[in-house]
Amino acid sequence: MIARIKAKYPEQIAVLTQNVDDLLERAGCVGVVHLHGFLPEIYCEHCKKIEYIGYEAINAKEHICKCGCKKFRHNIVMFGEQAPFYKVLYNELNALRKAEDSLFVCIGTSGQVLDVADFARFAKNSILNNLDKSDIDHAFNKCYIEKATTAAPKIEADIEKFFS
């Protein structure tokens, strides 16, 4: 659903995720911003070069960068580290805030890592999908408290209605 909607409205939709896997990409979604990094990548701690390795086992200490360094690690943010793609997130939030009409859709979050309740307040329209009721439900215009698989067609219809 996300890949289909993103393909239909490539300039109007930004896909940002806290997940570090490539499930959105495997579903055909392009231009995904992984706020907390991307597990199939490693990066050189010296020159910051990022290299895609997929999910193959790699001994990062034996892997040698083109700069000659052997200090590689997975390209994910650990607790206490800055998340470099939060700048993209804040740019998108500013766009939400400035837009005459905007929609924020959030699927599957507790709101504990990122305060998505505040993000929902920036948008004129907002949708939340979670398995269970939560403390952030009140901040959204519409909540689907059910599995994402059953909520997806409803969310897709809401998005289509928003763009029509």
C-alpha positions as CSV (number, residue, x, y, z in Angstrom):
1,M,0.0,0.0,0.0
2,I,2.7,2.5,0.9
3,A,4.7,1.7,-2.2
4,R,1.6,2.1,-4.4
5,I,0.6,5.4,-2.9
6,K,4.2,6.7,-3.0
7,A,4.4,5.7,-6.7
8,K,1.1,7.5,-7.4
9,Y,2.0,10.7,-5.6
10,P,5.8,10.7,-5.6
11,E,6.2,14.5,-5.0
12,Q,3.4,14.8,-2.4
13,I,4.4,11.9,-0.2
14,A,7.4,11.4,2.0
15,V,8.1,8.0,3.5
16,L,10.0,8.2,6.7
17,T,10.5,5.2,9.0
18,Q,12.2,4.4,12.3
19,N,12.7,0.8,11.0
20,V,16.3,-0.2,10.0
21,D,15.3,-3.1,7.7
22,D,14.6,-3.0,4.0
23,L,11.0,-4.2,4.1
24,L,9.6,-1.0,2.5
25,E,12.1,-1.3,-0.3
26,R,11.3,-5.0,-0.8
27,A,7.7,-4.0,-1.2
28,G,8.8,-1.6,-4.0
29,C,8.8,1.7,-2.1
30,V,11.4,4.2,-3.4
31,G,12.9,7.2,-1.6
32,V,12.5,5.8,1.9
33,V,14.2,7.8,4.6
34,H,15.5,5.5,7.4
35,L,15.6,7.9,10.4
36,H,17.6,5.5,12.5
37,G,19.9,4.1,9.8
38,F,19.8,1.1,7.4
39,L,21.0,-2.3,8.6
40,P,22.0,-3.6,5.1
41,E,24.7,-0.9,5.0
42,I,28.0,-0.4,6.8
43,Y,30.0,2.8,7.0
44,C,33.7,3.6,7.5
45,E,34.2,5.5,10.8
46,H,37.2,7.3,9.3
47,C,35.9,8.7,5.9
48,K,32.2,8.1,6.5
49,K,31.8,6.2,3.2
50,I,28.7,4.0,3.2
51,E,28.7,0.6,1.5
52,Y,25.7,-1.6,0.8
53,I,26.3,-5.2,2.0
54,G,22.8,-6.6,2.2
55,Y,22.3,-9.1,4.9
56,E,25.4,-11.1,4.2
57,A,27.7,-11.8,7.1
58,I,30.7,-9.5,7.1
59,N,33.5,-9.2,9.6
60,A,33.6,-5.4,9.7
61,K,37.0,-5.4,11.4
62,E,38.6,-7.2,8.4
63,H,36.7,-5.2,5.8
64,I,39.0,-2.6,4.3
65,C,37.7,0.7,3.0
66,K,39.2,2.4,-0.1
67,C,40.6,5.0,2.3
68,G,42.7,2.2,3.9
69,C,40.7,2.1,7.2
70,K,39.3,-1.0,8.8
71,K,36.9,0.7,11.1
72,F,33.5,-0.2,9.8
73,R,30.2,-0.6,11.6
74,H,26.6,-1.1,10.6
75,N,24.9,2.1,9.5
76,I,22.4,2.3,12.3
77,V,22.0,4.8,15.1
78,M,22.6,3.5,18.6
79,F,21.0,5.0,21.7
80,G,22.7,8.2,22.6
81,E,23.9,8.9,19.1
82,Q,22.6,11.7,16.9
83,A,20.3,10.5,14.1
84,P,21.5,12.3,10.9
85,F,18.2,12.0,9.1
86,Y,16.3,13.9,11.7
87,K,17.1,17.0,9.7
88,V,15.0,15.5,6.8
89,L,12.2,14.8,9.4
90,Y,12.2,18.3,10.6
91,N,12.2,19.7,7.1
92,E,9.1,17.6,6.3
93,L,7.5,18.8,9.6
94,N,8.0,22.4,8.6
95,A,6.4,21.6,5.2
96,L,3.4,20.1,7.1
97,R,3.1,23.1,9.2
98,K,3.3,25.6,6.3
99,A,1.0,23.7,4.0
100,E,-2.5,25.0,3.4
101,D,-3.8,21.4,3.7
102,S,-1.7,18.6,4.9
103,L,-1.9,14.9,5.9
104,F,0.3,13.0,8.4
105,V,-0.1,9.3,8.5
106,C,1.6,7.2,11.2
107,I,1.6,3.4,11.2
108,G,2.7,1.4,14.2
109,T,4.4,3.5,16.9
110,S,4.3,4.0,20.6
111,G,5.3,7.6,20.3
112,Q,8.1,7.0,22.8
113,V,11.1,7.5,20.6
114,L,9.7,10.3,18.5
115,D,6.8,12.4,19.7
116,V,4.5,11.8,16.8
117,A,1.6,13.4,18.7
118,D,3.3,16.7,18.1
119,F,3.8,15.8,14.5
120,A,0.1,15.2,14.1
121,R,-0.6,18.6,15.5
122,F,1.4,20.2,12.7
123,A,-0.8,18.6,10.1
124,K,-4.3,19.7,9.3
125,N,-5.3,16.0,9.0
126,S,-3.8,13.1,10.7
127,I,-4.2,9.3,10.8
128,L,-2.8,6.8,13.3
129,N,-2.8,3.1,13.1
130,N,-1.7,1.0,16.1
131,L,-2.6,-2.5,17.4
132,D,-3.7,-1.1,20.7
133,K,-5.1,2.2,22.1
134,S,-2.3,4.5,23.3
135,D,-1.6,7.8,25.0
136,I,-1.2,9.5,21.7
137,D,-4.5,8.6,20.1
138,H,-6.1,12.0,21.1
139,A,-3.7,13.9,18.9
140,F,-4.9,12.4,15.7
141,N,-8.0,13.2,13.7
142,K,-8.6,9.5,12.9
143,C,-7.3,6.3,14.6
144,Y,-7.4,2.7,13.3
145,I,-6.8,0.5,16.3
146,E,-6.3,-2.8,14.4
147,K,-3.6,-4.7,12.5
148,A,-1.9,-2.7,9.8
149,T,-3.0,-5.4,7.3
150,T,-6.7,-4.6,7.9
151,A,-6.2,-0.8,8.3
152,A,-4.1,-0.4,5.1
153,P,-7.1,-0.4,2.7
154,K,-8.9,2.2,4.9
155,I,-5.8,4.4,5.1
156,E,-5.2,4.1,1.4
157,A,-8.9,5.2,0.8
158,D,-8.3,8.1,3.2
159,I,-5.2,9.2,1.3
160,E,-7.0,8.9,-2.0
161,K,-9.9,11.0,-0.6
162,F,-7.4,13.6,0.7
163,F,-5.8,14.0,-2.8
164,S,-9.0,14.0,-4.7
